[in-house]
Amino acid sequence: MEEQPKGRKKKRRKAMARSPLREEILNLPNILTMGRVAIIPFVIWAMAHSDDLNAFEWDARRAAVIATSLFALASITDFLDGWLARNLNMQSVFGRFLDPLADKLLVMACLIQLVDMNRAPTWLVVLLLSREVGITGLRAIAAEEGFELPSDRWGKWKTAMQMLGLIGLLLHFPIYTDFVFFAGVVDYHRVGLVLLLLSMVFSMISAVSYMFSFMRASLVQNTRRTRSTGDAL
């Protein structure tokens, strides 16, 4: 068997390096999304140190601020990668799969860690995670049936309240805060818990909304299939 010339081998390697899949995975929005996944262990590490009973109070508070800052940074990349993908025409199948997965992994990891730290009640976290798993499964079935379940306003309110609630619970400690309209000591744990409870209410409402949307879209899809089958006959 003849050995291929070196020039041909180099061209083949360059073609492989520039493959569409490689370019799709390594575009800027997807790199930001993968960075959001990579930052999760550091958030959990900082959260654990903010609950260290052997640490000085200042060290625990500093760890809480670090955890909150990392979580906020990850949340910003969630907005930024979507904006870049739309405006730079870099939307991809890999990105549509990884982006919601990265969001859920970040939120689920923080919620589970908060339960372990006794900062969030178990029943509340179970409800929130059950809703996420249920809606993800519903969307997978919808995609298999050939239609999508777009986010509704209740889901968007749920996400906003959940993110703000998690920021409050990550800060946890009473901290003097100077807002434009208020200055004083804020109990961030209590504020975060209230916001997380509100997110649970919006979660349940949006879950019912998703269910009705799924049934309505499924009925329309079945009607179209019946008509097309009848026309074919």
C-alpha positions, -999 to 999 in steps of 0.1 A, spaced: 0 0 0 14 34 -11 22 60 15 4 92 10 25 124 4 31 146 34 14 176 17 -18 156 13 -18 145 49 -14 181 60 -43 192 39 -65 164 54 -55 175 89 -64 211 81 -98 200 67 -105 180 98 -95 210 120 -119 232 101 -148 207 102 -183 223 106 -188 204 139 -156 217 154 -164 253 143 -199 249 157 -187 237 191 -159 262 194 -178 294 184 -179 322 210 -215 316 223 -208 279 229 -175 287 246 -193 310 270 -219 283 277 -192 256 283 -175 282 307 -208 284 326 -207 246 332 -170 248 342 -177 274 368 -202 252 387 -176 234 409 -160 267 419 -195 281 430 -201 250 451 -166 252 466 -172 288 476 -207 280 490 -192 252 511 -166 276 526 -192 302 534 -208 276 557 -176 265 574 -182 266 611 -144 267 618 -138 297 597 -138 333 609 -171 352 603 -153 375 578 -139 345 559 -173 330 556 -188 362 544 -160 367 519 -166 331 506 -204 340 503 -195 371 482 -172 350 460 -199 324 455 -225 350 446 -201 368 423 -194 336 404 -231 327 402 -239 362 389 -211 360 363 -225 327 351 -260 342 349 -246 371 328 -230 346 304 -264 330 300 -278 363 286 -246 371 267 -243 338 248 -278 339 236 -275 375 225 -242 368 206 -257 337 189 -287 357 176 -268 388 166 -237 371 151 -258 344 134 -240 317 154 -270 297 165 -263 259 164 -278 226 173 -250 221 199 -258 254 214 -296 248 216 -288 216 234 -261 228 258 -275 263 267 -306 251 287 -286 221 301 -260 245 315 -286 266 331 -303 237 347 -270 222 359 -260 255 376 -294 260 393 -298 223 404 -262 222 418 -268 254 439 -303 243 451 -289 209 462 -260 225 480 -284 249 497 -304 220 511 -272 204 524 -263 237 541 -298 240 556 -305 273 538 -334 260 517 -362 236 527 -360 202 511 -397 202 499 -392 235 481 -361 223 462 -378 190 454 -408 208 438 -385 231 418 -364 203 405 -394 181 397 -409 209 377 -376 213 357 -373 176 350 -410 174 340 -409 203 316 -376 190 301 -393 157 294 -424 174 280 -402 194 256 -384 163 245 -417 146 237 -429 177 218 -397 178 198 -401 141 189 -437 149 178 -425 178 156 -434 209 175 -419 232 201 -430 245 235 -418 281 237 -412 298 270 -442 317 284 -443 348 306 -448 327 338 -416 307 330 -397 340 325 -409 353 359 -400 320 374 -364 323 361 -361 359 373 -373 352 408 -353 320 410 -320 337 400 -326 366 424 -336 342 452 -305 321 447 -283 353 449 -300 362 482 -295 327 496 -259 326 484 -251 359 502 -271 346 532 -256 369 559 -272 402 571 -252 428 552 -254 466 553 -264 477 518 -268 512 504 -294 512 477 -305 544 460 -339 543 478 -328 525 509 -298 521 531 -296 496 560 -289 460 570 -305 435 547 -312 399 558 -303 384 524 -312 349 536 -348 359 543 -351 379 511 -337 350 490 -361 325 506 -391 347 499 -380 351 463 -374 314 459 -409 307 473 -423 332 447 -404 314 420 -420 281 431 -455 297 426 -445 309 391 -430 274 385 -463 257 392 -483 281 371 -459 278 342 -460 240 345 -498 240 341 -494 265 312 -469 242 295 -491 212 299 -521 230 283 -498 242 255 -485 207 249 -520 192 248 -533 219 224 -503 215 201 -505 178 202 -542 179 193 -534 202 163 -506 179 152 -528 148 154 -556 166 134 -531 175 107 -518 139 105 -554 126 103 -562 150 74 -530 142 55 -537 105 59 -572 110 47 -560 130 17 -535 103 8 -562 77 8 
